[in-house]
Structures are given as C-alpha cells and as structure tokens.
Amino acid sequence: MRTGGFPCRLVGCVRTFQVLDQKSMTALAQASTARTDHEVADHDYHHVRLADEHAYMPHPRSRQKPAGGTP
Ligand SMILES: [Zn+2]
C-alpha cells in the first residue's frame, strides 16, 4: 500500500507527489501545492475545495456516533 503521496486528481493521470517527510506539515503542504500546481499547469484543472477540506489529515479521526442512535 502506497501512502504519503498526493495523487493527481485527474482521471487517468498517474502522477503522485510524495511527501518527503511524513511528520512535517510543511512537507505535506508542499506536496499538496506541487500537486495543485501540476493540475493547473498540465491539465488547466482547478480543484474546488470543499468547505471542510481545509487541511489534509494524515490520521483521520473516526467520528463519534451520536449517543442513543441505535436504530
Ligand atoms: Zn495530472
């Protein structure tokens, strides 16, 4: 399983931008920026960020289920 990279979001493009230092938020941001730059430069693709997509989470937190929500 390959981890730690930002794959290009264009279908059919296999470019992946590796994060040089998994523990570094700066490296994460640089890889993300490099990926976005590639998408714009090579595909003229501008990804529309969702409101809650403000940061890449290497370790996504599991969401707590609402208490008493048993169907
Ligand atoms: Zn691409």
N, CA, C, O and the ligand as a Tripos MOL2 file, in Angstrom:
@<TRIPOS>MOLECULE
protein
  285   283    72     0     0
PROTEIN
NO_CHARGES

@<TRIPOS>ATOM
      1 N           0.8450   -1.1960    0.0000 N.3       1 MET1
      2 CA          0.0000    0.0000    0.0000 C.3       1 MET1
      3 C           0.8750    1.2390    0.0000 C.2       1 MET1
      4 O           1.7350    1.4190    0.8630 O.2       1 MET1
      5 N           0.6390    2.0770   -0.9760 N.am      2 ARG2
      6 CA          1.4120    3.3020   -1.0510 C.3       2 ARG2
      7 C           0.7150    4.3980   -0.2550 C.2       2 ARG2
      8 O          -0.4910    4.6160   -0.3750 O.2       2 ARG2
      9 N           1.4870    5.0540    0.5330 N.am      3 THR3
     10 CA          0.9180    6.1340    1.3400 C.3       3 THR3
     11 C           1.8040    7.3600    1.2300 C.2       3 THR3
     12 O           2.9050    7.3160    0.6800 O.2       3 THR3
     13 N           1.3030    8.4260    1.7550 N.am      4 GLY4
     14 CA          2.1250    9.6140    1.8850 C.3       4 GLY4
     15 C           2.2810   10.4230    0.6280 C.2       4 GLY4
     16 O           3.1940   11.2420    0.5270 O.2       4 GLY4
     17 N           1.4010   10.2100   -0.3400 N.am      5 GLY5
     18 CA          1.5060   10.9920   -1.5520 C.3       5 GLY5
     19 C           0.1850   11.6380   -1.9070 C.2       5 GLY5
     20 O          -0.8780   11.2370   -1.4330 O.2       5 GLY5
     21 N           0.2790   12.6470   -2.7550 N.am      6 PHE6
     22 CA         -0.9230   13.2870   -3.2440 C.3       6 PHE6
     23 C          -1.0660   12.9310   -4.7180 C.2       6 PHE6
     24 O          -0.3450   13.4780   -5.5510 O.2       6 PHE6
     25 N          -1.9690   12.0400   -5.0530 N.am      7 PRO7
     26 CA         -2.1590   11.6980   -6.4520 C.3       7 PRO7
     27 C          -2.8670   12.8250   -7.1940 C.2       7 PRO7
     28 O          -3.7100   13.5280   -6.6360 O.2       7 PRO7
     29 N          -2.5090   12.9780   -8.4480 N.am      8 CYS8
     30 CA         -3.2140   13.9420   -9.2880 C.3       8 CYS8
     31 C          -4.6830   13.5590   -9.3390 C.2       8 CYS8
     32 O          -5.0300   12.3810   -9.4230 O.2       8 CYS8
     33 N          -5.5380   14.5680   -9.2870 N.am      9 ARG9
     34 CA         -6.9750   14.2970   -9.2220 C.3       9 ARG9
     35 C          -7.5980   14.0700  -10.5890 C.2       9 ARG9
     36 O          -8.7870   13.7670  -10.6870 O.2       9 ARG9
     37 N          -6.8130   14.2140  -11.6370 N.am     10 LEU10
     38 CA         -7.3520   13.9810  -12.9660 C.3      10 LEU10
     39 C          -7.4060   12.4900  -13.2480 C.2      10 LEU10
     40 O          -6.4180   11.7770  -13.0730 O.2      10 LEU10
     41 N          -8.5660   12.0270  -13.6850 N.am     11 VAL11
     42 CA         -8.7190   10.6140  -14.0000 C.3      11 VAL11
     43 C          -7.7870   10.2560  -15.1490 C.2      11 VAL11
     44 O          -7.7700   10.9220  -16.1840 O.2      11 VAL11
     45 N          -7.0150    9.2000  -14.9500 N.am     12 GLY12
     46 CA         -6.1040    8.7480  -15.9900 C.3      12 GLY12
     47 C          -4.6970    9.2650  -15.8370 C.2      12 GLY12
     48 O          -3.7880    8.7970  -16.5230 O.2      12 GLY12
     49 N          -4.4970   10.2240  -14.9480 N.am     13 CYS13
     50 CA         -3.1590   10.7460  -14.7010 C.3      13 CYS13
     51 C          -2.5760   10.0110  -13.4980 C.2      13 CYS13
     52 O          -3.2230    9.8920  -12.4570 O.2      13 CYS13
     53 N          -1.3650    9.5270  -13.6500 N.am     14 VAL14
     54 CA         -0.7650    8.6950  -12.6100 C.3      14 VAL14
     55 C           0.2670    9.4370  -11.7830 C.2      14 VAL14
     56 O           0.9730    8.8360  -10.9720 O.2      14 VAL14
     57 N           0.3540   10.7290  -11.9850 N.am     15 ARG15
     58 CA          1.3330   11.4920  -11.2160 C.3      15 ARG15
     59 C           0.9660   11.4900   -9.7340 C.2      15 ARG15
     60 O          -0.1860   11.7050   -9.3560 O.2      15 ARG15
     61 N           1.9720   11.2430   -8.9160 N.am     16 THR16
     62 CA          1.7780   11.3260   -7.4740 C.3      16 THR16
     63 C           2.9060   12.1520   -6.8930 C.2      16 THR16
     64 O           4.0660   11.9990   -7.2750 O.2      16 THR16
     65 N           2.5630   13.0110   -5.9840 N.am     17 PHE17
     66 CA          3.5500   13.8980   -5.3720 C.3      17 PHE17
     67 C           3.8090   13.4190   -3.9580 C.2      17 PHE17
     68 O           2.9670   13.5520   -3.0700 O.2      17 PHE17
     69 N           4.9660   12.8730   -3.7740 N.am     18 GLN18
     70 CA          5.3010   12.2690   -2.4930 C.3      18 GLN18
     71 C           5.5870   13.3240   -1.4340 C.2      18 GLN18
     72 O           6.1380   14.3910   -1.7050 O.2      18 GLN18
     73 N           5.1930   12.9810   -0.2320 N.am     19 VAL19
     74 CA          5.5260   13.8270    0.9030 C.3      19 VAL19
     75 C           6.8870   13.3790    1.4190 C.2      19 VAL19
     76 O           7.0720   12.2260    1.8070 O.2      19 VAL19
     77 N           7.8220   14.2990    1.4170 N.am     20 LEU20
     78 CA          9.1990   13.9400    1.7570 C.3      20 LEU20
     79 C           9.3440   13.5760    3.2200 C.2      20 LEU20
     80 O          10.1110   12.6820    3.5780 O.2      20 LEU20
     81 N           8.6110   14.2690    4.0530 N.am     21 ASP21
     82 CA          8.6890   13.9930    5.4880 C.3      21 ASP21
     83 C           7.2750   13.8620    6.0380 C.2      21 ASP21
     84 O           6.5420   14.8450    6.1520 O.2      21 ASP21
     85 N           6.9090   12.6370    6.3740 N.am     22 GLN22
     86 CA          5.5340   12.3810    6.8060 C.3      22 GLN22
     87 C           5.1650   13.1460    8.0670 C.2      22 GLN22
     88 O           3.9880   13.4070    8.3150 O.2      22 GLN22
     89 N           6.1510   13.5020    8.8550 N.am     23 LYS23
     90 CA          5.8520   14.1710   10.1270 C.3      23 LYS23
     91 C           5.8170   15.6830    9.9850 C.2      23 LYS23
     92 O           5.5050   16.4040   10.9330 O.2      23 LYS23
     93 N           6.1390   16.1500    8.7920 N.am     24 SER24
     94 CA          6.2420   17.5860    8.6020 C.3      24 SER24
     95 C           5.0140   18.1390    7.9090 C.2      24 SER24
     96 O           4.7110   17.7580    6.7790 O.2      24 SER24
     97 N           4.3110   19.0250    8.5710 N.am     25 MET25
     98 CA          3.1610   19.6740    7.9460 C.3      25 MET25
     99 C           3.6110   20.5190    6.7680 C.2      25 MET25
    100 O           2.8690   20.6880    5.8010 O.2      25 MET25
    101 N           4.8410   21.0580    6.8470 N.am     26 THR26
    102 CA          5.3650   21.8450    5.7380 C.3      26 THR26
    103 C           5.5390   20.9730    4.5060 C.2      26 THR26
    104 O           5.2050   21.3800    3.3930 O.2      26 THR26
    105 N           6.0700   19.7580    4.7150 N.am     27 ALA27
    106 CA          6.2380   18.8370    3.5920 C.3      27 ALA27
    107 C           4.8940   18.4350    3.0140 C.2      27 ALA27
    108 O           4.7470   18.3210    1.7970 O.2      27 ALA27
    109 N           3.9190   18.2200    3.8740 N.am     28 LEU28
    110 CA          2.5720   17.9060    3.4040 C.3      28 LEU28
    111 C           2.0240   19.0380    2.5500 C.2      28 LEU28
    112 O           1.4630   18.8100    1.4790 O.2      28 LEU28
    113 N           2.1930   20.2540    3.0360 N.am     29 ALA29
    114 CA          1.6840   21.4120    2.3070 C.3      29 ALA29
    115 C           2.4050   21.5850    0.9800 C.2      29 ALA29
    116 O           1.7960   21.9480   -0.0260 O.2      29 ALA29
    117 N           3.7120   21.3230    0.9850 N.am     30 GLN30
    118 CA          4.4880   21.4630   -0.2490 C.3      30 GLN30
    119 C           4.0480   20.4350   -1.2810 C.2      30 GLN30
    120 O           3.9220   20.7530   -2.4640 O.2      30 GLN30
    121 N           3.8150   19.2060   -0.8400 N.am     31 ALA31
    122 CA          3.3760   18.1750   -1.7620 C.3      31 ALA31
    123 C           1.9970   18.5020   -2.3170 C.2      31 ALA31
    124 O           1.7290   18.3100   -3.5030 O.2      31 ALA31
    125 N           1.1290   18.9960   -1.4460 N.am     32 SER32
    126 CA         -0.2110   19.3750   -1.8830 C.3      32 SER32
    127 C          -0.1500   20.5090   -2.8910 C.2      32 SER32
    128 O          -0.8570   20.5050   -3.8980 O.2      32 SER32
    129 N           0.7050   21.4750   -2.6040 N.am     33 THR33
    130 CA          0.8490   22.6140   -3.5040 C.3      33 THR33
    131 C           1.4360   22.1730   -4.8390 C.2      33 THR33
    132 O           1.0040   22.6380   -5.8930 O.2      33 THR33
    133 N           2.4220   21.2740   -4.7960 N.am     34 ALA34
    134 CA          3.0280   20.7770   -6.0240 C.3      34 ALA34
    135 C           2.0070   20.0360   -6.8720 C.2      34 ALA34
    136 O           1.9970   20.1560   -8.0970 O.2      34 ALA34
    137 N           1.1440   19.2650   -6.2060 N.am     35 ARG35
    138 CA          0.1030   18.5350   -6.9200 C.3      35 ARG35
    139 C          -0.8560   19.5140   -7.5880 C.2      35 ARG35
    140 O          -1.2180   19.3490   -8.7530 O.2      35 ARG35
    141 N          -1.2670   20.5450   -6.8270 N.am     36 THR36
    142 CA         -2.2000   21.5250   -7.3800 C.3      36 THR36
    143 C          -1.5550   22.2800   -8.5420 C.2      36 THR36
    144 O          -2.1960   22.5250   -9.5630 O.2      36 THR36
    145 N          -0.2890   22.6430   -8.3800 N.am     37 ASP37
    146 CA          0.4220   23.3410   -9.4500 C.3      37 ASP37
    147 C           0.4610   22.4910  -10.7110 C.2      37 ASP37
    148 O           0.2670   23.0030  -11.8130 O.2      37 ASP37
    149 N           0.7090   21.2050  -10.5550 N.am     38 HIS38
    150 CA          0.7330   20.2890  -11.6940 C.3      38 HIS38
    151 C          -0.6340   20.2140  -12.3530 C.2      38 HIS38
    152 O          -0.7300   20.2230  -13.5810 O.2      38 HIS38
    153 N          -1.6800   20.1410  -11.5650 N.am     39 GLU39
    154 CA         -3.0290   20.0410  -12.1240 C.3      39 GLU39
    155 C          -3.3730   21.2840  -12.9470 C.2      39 GLU39
    156 O          -3.9710   21.1870  -14.0190 O.2      39 GLU39
    157 N          -2.9900   22.4350  -12.4350 N.am     40 VAL40
    158 CA         -3.2880   23.6820  -13.1320 C.3      40 VAL40
    159 C          -2.4180   23.8030  -14.3830 C.2      40 VAL40
    160 O          -2.9020   24.1570  -15.4580 O.2      40 VAL40
    161 N          -1.1220   23.5030  -14.2250 N.am     41 ALA41
    162 CA         -0.1840   23.7070  -15.3280 C.3      41 ALA41
    163 C          -0.3910   22.6900  -16.4480 C.2      41 ALA41
    164 O          -0.3580   23.0450  -17.6270 O.2      41 ALA41
    165 N          -0.6030   21.4260  -16.0790 N.am     42 ASP42
    166 CA         -0.6740   20.3750  -17.0900 C.3      42 ASP42
    167 C          -2.0810   20.0880  -17.5810 C.2      42 ASP42
    168 O          -2.2640   19.6260  -18.7070 O.2      42 ASP42
    169 N          -3.0580   20.3520  -16.7610 N.am     43 HIS43
    170 CA         -4.4360   19.9940  -17.1270 C.3      43 HIS43
    171 C          -5.3790   21.1910  -17.1560 C.2      43 HIS43
    172 O          -6.5270   21.0630  -17.5810 O.2      43 HIS43
    173 N          -4.9100   22.3470  -16.7090 N.am     44 ASP44
    174 CA         -5.7710   23.5050  -16.5660 C.3      44 ASP44
    175 C          -6.9700   23.1560  -15.6860 C.2      44 ASP44
    176 O          -8.1000   23.5800  -15.9280 O.2      44 ASP44
    177 N          -6.6730   22.3670  -14.6590 N.am     45 TYR45
    178 CA         -7.7180   21.9140  -13.7490 C.3      45 TYR45
    179 C          -7.5960   22.6210  -12.4130 C.2      45 TYR45
    180 O          -6.5520   22.5830  -11.7610 O.2      45 TYR45
    181 N          -8.6690   23.2580  -12.0250 N.am     46 HIS46
    182 CA         -8.6750   23.9730  -10.7440 C.3      46 HIS46
    183 C          -9.6270   23.2620   -9.8000 C.2      46 HIS46
    184 O         -10.8470   23.3180   -9.9540 O.2      46 HIS46
    185 N          -9.0490   22.6050   -8.8370 N.am     47 HIS47
    186 CA         -9.8640   21.8540   -7.8900 C.3      47 HIS47
    187 C         -10.6380   22.8060   -6.9910 C.2      47 HIS47
    188 O         -10.0840   23.7600   -6.4430 O.2      47 HIS47
    189 N         -11.9060   22.5320   -6.8530 N.am     48 VAL48
    190 CA        -12.7360   23.3470   -5.9760 C.3      48 VAL48
    191 C         -12.7350   22.7200   -4.5960 C.2      48 VAL48
    192 O         -13.2020   21.5980   -4.3990 O.2      48 VAL48
    193 N         -12.2110   23.4530   -3.6710 N.am     49 ARG49
    194 CA        -12.1270   22.9250   -2.3180 C.3      49 ARG49
    195 C         -13.4890   22.9700   -1.6460 C.2      49 ARG49
    196 O         -14.2550   23.9230   -1.7850 O.2      49 ARG49
    197 N         -13.7510   21.9120   -0.9210 N.am     50 LEU50
    198 CA        -14.9670   21.9070   -0.1210 C.3      50 LEU50
    199 C         -14.7190   22.6880    1.1580 C.2      50 LEU50
    200 O         -13.5770   22.9180    1.5580 O.2      50 LEU50
    201 N         -15.8000   23.0840    1.7820 N.am     51 ALA51
    202 CA        -15.6850   23.9320    2.9680 C.3      51 ALA51
    203 C         -14.8950   23.2510    4.0750 C.2      51 ALA51
    204 O         -14.1810   23.9000    4.8400 O.2      51 ALA51
    205 N         -15.0370   21.9300    4.1440 N.am     52 ASP52
    206 CA        -14.3820   21.2200    5.2480 C.3      52 ASP52
    207 C         -13.0820   20.5640    4.8100 C.2      52 ASP52
    208 O         -12.5320   19.7280    5.5270 O.2      52 ASP52
    209 N         -12.5920   20.9380    3.6400 N.am     53 GLU53
    210 CA        -11.3620   20.3360    3.1410 C.3      53 GLU53
    211 C         -10.1940   21.3000    3.3560 C.2      53 GLU53
    212 O          -9.3890   21.5230    2.4520 O.2      53 GLU53
    213 N         -10.1130   21.8510    4.5270 N.am     54 HIS54
    214 CA         -9.1280   22.8960    4.7740 C.3      54 HIS54
    215 C          -7.7520   22.3360    5.0720 C.2      54 HIS54
    216 O          -6.7590   23.0610    5.0140 O.2      54 HIS54
    217 N          -7.6820   21.0580    5.3900 N.am     55 ALA55
    218 CA         -6.3840   20.5000    5.7420 C.3      55 ALA55
    219 C          -6.3590   19.0100    5.4400 C.2      55 ALA55
    220 O          -7.3710   18.3140    5.5210 O.2      55 ALA55
    221 N          -5.1810   18.5550    5.0920 N.am     56 TYR56
    222 CA         -5.0150   17.1300    4.8700 C.3      56 TYR56
    223 C          -4.7090   16.4590    6.2040 C.2      56 TYR56
    224 O          -3.7960   16.8610    6.9250 O.2      56 TYR56
    225 N          -5.4830   15.4390    6.5130 N.am     57 MET57
    226 CA         -5.2940   14.7590    7.7850 C.3      57 MET57
    227 C          -4.6300   13.4070    7.5670 C.2      57 MET57
    228 O          -5.2620   12.4800    7.0600 O.2      57 MET57
    229 N          -3.3720   13.2890    7.9420 N.am     58 PRO58
    230 CA         -2.6820   12.0000    7.7750 C.3      58 PRO58
    231 C          -3.3090   10.8890    8.6000 C.2      58 PRO58
    232 O          -3.2640    9.7200    8.2160 O.2      58 PRO58
    233 N          -3.8850   11.2520    9.7160 N.am     59 HIS59
    234 CA         -4.5170   10.2600   10.5810 C.3      59 HIS59
    235 C          -5.9500   10.6930   10.8570 C.2      59 HIS59
    236 O          -6.2320   11.3180   11.8800 O.2      59 HIS59
    237 N          -6.8490   10.3580    9.9430 N.am     60 PRO60
    238 CA         -8.2310   10.8140   10.1220 C.3      60 PRO60
    239 C          -8.8450   10.2830   11.4060 C.2      60 PRO60
    240 O          -8.7290    9.1070   11.7500 O.2      60 PRO60
    241 N          -9.4920   11.1860   12.0840 N.am     61 ARG61
    242 CA        -10.1490   10.7850   13.3220 C.3      61 ARG61
    243 C         -11.4860   10.1360   13.0040 C.2      61 ARG61
    244 O         -12.2400   10.6270   12.1640 O.2      61 ARG61
    245 N         -11.7670    9.0650   13.6570 N.am     62 SER62
    246 CA        -13.0580    8.4320   13.4680 C.3      62 SER62
    247 C         -14.1250    9.2580   14.1570 C.2      62 SER62
    248 O         -13.9750    9.6910   15.3000 O.2      62 SER62
    249 N         -15.1810    9.4550   13.4390 N.am     63 ARG63
    250 CA        -16.2370   10.2750   14.0090 C.3      63 ARG63
    251 C         -17.0430    9.4800   15.0090 C.2      63 ARG63
    252 O         -17.3700    8.3090   14.8160 O.2      63 ARG63
    253 N         -17.3400   10.1650   16.0670 N.am     64 GLN64
    254 CA        -18.1340    9.5080   17.0980 C.3      64 GLN64
    255 C         -19.5810    9.4400   16.6500 C.2      64 GLN64
    256 O         -20.1360   10.3990   16.1130 O.2      64 GLN64
    257 N         -20.1660    8.3000   16.8790 N.am     65 LYS65
    258 CA        -21.5810    8.1700   16.5570 C.3      65 LYS65
    259 C         -22.4090    8.8570   17.6390 C.2      65 LYS65
    260 O         -22.0450    8.8420   18.8140 O.2      65 LYS65
    261 N         -23.5080    9.4500   17.2400 N.am     66 PRO66
    262 CA        -24.3680   10.1030   18.2440 C.3      66 PRO66
    263 C         -24.8490    9.0990   19.2670 C.2      66 PRO66
    264 O         -25.2060    7.9690   18.9350 O.2      66 PRO66
    265 N         -24.8540    9.5270   20.5120 N.am     67 ALA67
    266 CA        -25.2930    8.6530   21.5780 C.3      67 ALA67
    267 C         -26.7690    8.3230   21.4270 C.2      67 ALA67
    268 O         -27.5690    9.1840   21.0620 O.2      67 ALA67
    269 N         -27.1180    7.1130   21.7000 N.am     68 GLY68
    270 CA        -28.5150    6.7160   21.6530 C.3      68 GLY68
    271 C         -29.0800    6.6190   20.2520 C.2      68 GLY68
    272 O         -30.2930    6.6920   20.0560 O.2      68 GLY68
    273 N         -28.2030    6.4550   19.2780 N.am     69 GLY69
    274 CA        -28.6780    6.4200   17.9010 C.3      69 GLY69
    275 C         -28.9210    5.0320   17.3540 C.2      69 GLY69
    276 O         -28.9370    4.8390   16.1380 O.2      69 GLY69
    277 N         -29.1070    4.0760   18.2170 N.am     70 THR70
    278 CA        -29.3390    2.7080   17.7410 C.3      70 THR70
    279 C         -30.6940    2.5990   17.0440 C.2      70 THR70
    280 O         -31.7260    2.9330   17.6270 O.2      70 THR70
    281 N         -30.6850    2.1430   15.8270 N.am     71 PRO71
    282 CA        -31.9480    2.0470   15.0830 C.3      71 PRO71
    283 C         -32.8840    0.9600   15.6320 C.2      71 PRO71
    284 O         -33.9800    0.7660   15.1060 O.2      71 PRO71
    285 ZN         -2.0130   15.1220  -13.6060 Zn       72 ZN72
@<TRIPOS>BOND
     1     1     2 1
     2     2     3 1
     3     3     4 2
     4     3     5 am
     5     5     6 1
     6     6     7 1
     7     7     8 2
     8     7     9 am
     9     9    10 1
    10    10    11 1
    11    11    12 2
    12    11    13 am
    13    13    14 1
    14    14    15 1
    15    15    16 2
    16    15    17 am
    17    17    18 1
    18    18    19 1
    19    19    20 2
    20    19    21 am
    21    21    22 1
    22    22    23 1
    23    23    24 2
    24    23    25 am
    25    25    26 1
    26    26    27 1
    27    27    28 2
    28    27    29 am
    29    29    30 1
    30    30    31 1
    31    31    32 2
    32    31    33 am
    33    33    34 1
    34    34    35 1
    35    35    36 2
    36    35    37 am
    37    37    38 1
    38    38    39 1
    39    39    40 2
    40    39    41 am
    41    41    42 1
    42    42    43 1
    43    43    44 2
    44    43    45 am
    45    45    46 1
    46    46    47 1
    47    47    48 2
    48    47    49 am
    49    49    50 1
    50    50    51 1
    51    51    52 2
    52    51    53 am
    53    53    54 1
    54    54    55 1
    55    55    56 2
    56    55    57 am
    57    57    58 1
    58    58    59 1
    59    59    60 2
    60    59    61 am
    61    61    62 1
    62    62    63 1
    63    63    64 2
    64    63    65 am
    65    65    66 1
    66    66    67 1
    67    67    68 2
    68    67    69 am
    69    69    70 1
    70    70    71 1
    71    71    72 2
    72    71    73 am
    73    73    74 1
    74    74    75 1
    75    75    76 2
    76    75    77 am
    77    77    78 1
    78    78    79 1
    79    79    80 2
    80    79    81 am
    81    81    82 1
    82    82    83 1
    83    83    84 2
    84    83    85 am
    85    85    86 1
    86    86    87 1
    87    87    88 2
    88    87    89 am
    89    89    90 1
    90    90    91 1
    91    91    92 2
    92    91    93 am
    93    93    94 1
    94    94    95 1
    95    95    96 2
    96    95    97 am
    97    97    98 1
    98    98    99 1
    99    99   100 2
   100    99   101 am
   101   101   102 1
   102   102   103 1
   103   103   104 2
   104   103   105 am
   105   105   106 1
   106   106   107 1
   107   107   108 2
   108   107   109 am
   109   109   110 1
   110   110   111 1
   111   111   112 2
   112   111   113 am
   113   113   114 1
   114   114   115 1
   115   115   116 2
   116   115   117 am
   117   117   118 1
   118   118   119 1
   119   119   120 2
   120   119   121 am
   121   121   122 1
   122   122   123 1
   123   123   124 2
   124   123   125 am
   125   125   126 1
   126   126   127 1
   127   127   128 2
   128   127   129 am
   129   129   130 1
   130   130   131 1
   131   131   132 2
   132   131   133 am
   133   133   134 1
   134   134   135 1
   135   135   136 2
   136   135   137 am
   137   137   138 1
   138   138   139 1
   139   139   140 2
   140   139   141 am
   141   141   142 1
   142   142   143 1
   143   143   144 2
   144   143   145 am
   145   145   146 1
   146   146   147 1
   147   147   148 2
   148   147   149 am
   149   149   150 1
   150   150   151 1
   151   151   152 2
   152   151   153 am
   153   153   154 1
   154   154   155 1
   155   155   156 2
   156   155   157 am
   157   157   158 1
   158   158   159 1
   159   159   160 2
   160   159   161 am
   161   161   162 1
   162   162   163 1
   163   163   164 2
   164   163   165 am
   165   165   166 1
   166   166   167 1
   167   167   168 2
   168   167   169 am
   169   169   170 1
   170   170   171 1
   171   171   172 2
   172   171   173 am
   173   173   174 1
   174   174   175 1
   175   175   176 2
   176   175   177 am
   177   177   178 1
   178   178   179 1
   179   179   180 2
   180   179   181 am
   181   181   182 1
   182   182   183 1
   183   183   184 2
   184   183   185 am
   185   185   186 1
   186   186   187 1
   187   187   188 2
   188   187   189 am
   189   189   190 1
   190   190   191 1
   191   191   192 2
   192   191   193 am
   193   193   194 1
   194   194   195 1
   195   195   196 2
   196   195   197 am
   197   197   198 1
   198   198   199 1
   199   199   200 2
   200   199   201 am
   201   201   202 1
   202   202   203 1
   203   203   204 2
   204   203   205 am
   205   205   206 1
   206   206   207 1
   207   207   208 2
   208   207   209 am
   209   209   210 1
   210   210   211 1
   211   211   212 2
   212   211   213 am
   213   213   214 1
   214   214   215 1
   215   215   216 2
   216   215   217 am
   217   217   218 1
   218   218   219 1
   219   219   220 2
   220   219   221 am
   221   221   222 1
   222   222   223 1
   223   223   224 2
   224   223   225 am
   225   225   226 1
   226   226   227 1
   227   227   228 2
   228   227   229 am
   229   229   230 1
   230   230   231 1
   231   231   232 2
   232   231   233 am
   233   233   234 1
   234   234   235 1
   235   235   236 2
   236   235   237 am
   237   237   238 1
   238   238   239 1
   239   239   240 2
   240   239   241 am
   241   241   242 1
   242   242   243 1
   243   243   244 2
   244   243   245 am
   245   245   246 1
   246   246   247 1
   247   247   248 2
   248   247   249 am
   249   249   250 1
   250   250   251 1
   251   251   252 2
   252   251   253 am
   253   253   254 1
   254   254   255 1
   255   255   256 2
   256   255   257 am
   257   257   258 1
   258   258   259 1
   259   259   260 2
   260   259   261 am
   261   261   262 1
   262   262   263 1
   263   263   264 2
   264   263   265 am
   265   265   266 1
   266   266   267 1
   267   267   268 2
   268   267   269 am
   269   269   270 1
   270   270   271 1
   271   271   272 2
   272   271   273 am
   273   273   274 1
   274   274   275 1
   275   275   276 2
   276   275   277 am
   277   277   278 1
   278   278   279 1
   279   279   280 2
   280   279   281 am
   281   281   282 1
   282   282   283 1
   283   283   284 2
@<TRIPOS>SUBSTRUCTURE
     1 MET1         2 RESIDUE 1 A MET
     2 ARG2         6 RESIDUE 1 A ARG
     3 THR3        10 RESIDUE 1 A THR
     4 GLY4        14 RESIDUE 1 A GLY
     5 GLY5        18 RESIDUE 1 A GLY
     6 PHE6        22 RESIDUE 1 A PHE
     7 PRO7        26 RESIDUE 1 A PRO
     8 CYS8        30 RESIDUE 1 A CYS
     9 ARG9        34 RESIDUE 1 A ARG
    10 LEU10       38 RESIDUE 1 A LEU
    11 VAL11       42 RESIDUE 1 A VAL
    12 GLY12       46 RESIDUE 1 A GLY
    13 CYS13       50 RESIDUE 1 A CYS
    14 VAL14       54 RESIDUE 1 A VAL
    15 ARG15       58 RESIDUE 1 A ARG
    16 THR16       62 RESIDUE 1 A THR
    17 PHE17       66 RESIDUE 1 A PHE
    18 GLN18       70 RESIDUE 1 A GLN
    19 VAL19       74 RESIDUE 1 A VAL
    20 LEU20       78 RESIDUE 1 A LEU
    21 ASP21       82 RESIDUE 1 A ASP
    22 GLN22       86 RESIDUE 1 A GLN
    23 LYS23       90 RESIDUE 1 A LYS
    24 SER24       94 RESIDUE 1 A SER
    25 MET25       98 RESIDUE 1 A MET
    26 THR26      102 RESIDUE 1 A THR
    27 ALA27      106 RESIDUE 1 A ALA
    28 LEU28      110 RESIDUE 1 A LEU
    29 ALA29      114 RESIDUE 1 A ALA
    30 GLN30      118 RESIDUE 1 A GLN
    31 ALA31      122 RESIDUE 1 A ALA
    32 SER32      126 RESIDUE 1 A SER
    33 THR33      130 RESIDUE 1 A THR
    34 ALA34      134 RESIDUE 1 A ALA
    35 ARG35      138 RESIDUE 1 A ARG
    36 THR36      142 RESIDUE 1 A THR
    37 ASP37      146 RESIDUE 1 A ASP
    38 HIS38      150 RESIDUE 1 A HIS
    39 GLU39      154 RESIDUE 1 A GLU
    40 VAL40      158 RESIDUE 1 A VAL
    41 ALA41      162 RESIDUE 1 A ALA
    42 ASP42      166 RESIDUE 1 A ASP
    43 HIS43      170 RESIDUE 1 A HIS
    44 ASP44      174 RESIDUE 1 A ASP
    45 TYR45      178 RESIDUE 1 A TYR
    46 HIS46      182 RESIDUE 1 A HIS
    47 HIS47      186 RESIDUE 1 A HIS
    48 VAL48      190 RESIDUE 1 A VAL
    49 ARG49      194 RESIDUE 1 A ARG
    50 LEU50      198 RESIDUE 1 A LEU
    51 ALA51      202 RESIDUE 1 A ALA
    52 ASP52      206 RESIDUE 1 A ASP
    53 GLU53      210 RESIDUE 1 A GLU
    54 HIS54      214 RESIDUE 1 A HIS
    55 ALA55      218 RESIDUE 1 A ALA
    56 TYR56      222 RESIDUE 1 A TYR
    57 MET57      226 RESIDUE 1 A MET
    58 PRO58      230 RESIDUE 1 A PRO
    59 HIS59      234 RESIDUE 1 A HIS
    60 PRO60      238 RESIDUE 1 A PRO
    61 ARG61      242 RESIDUE 1 A ARG
    62 SER62      246 RESIDUE 1 A SER
    63 ARG63      250 RESIDUE 1 A ARG
    64 GLN64      254 RESIDUE 1 A GLN
    65 LYS65      258 RESIDUE 1 A LYS
    66 PRO66      262 RESIDUE 1 A PRO
    67 ALA67      266 RESIDUE 1 A ALA
    68 GLY68      270 RESIDUE 1 A GLY
    69 GLY69      274 RESIDUE 1 A GLY
    70 THR70      278 RESIDUE 1 A THR
    71 PRO71      282 RESIDUE 1 A PRO
    72 ZN72       285 GROUP 0 **** ****
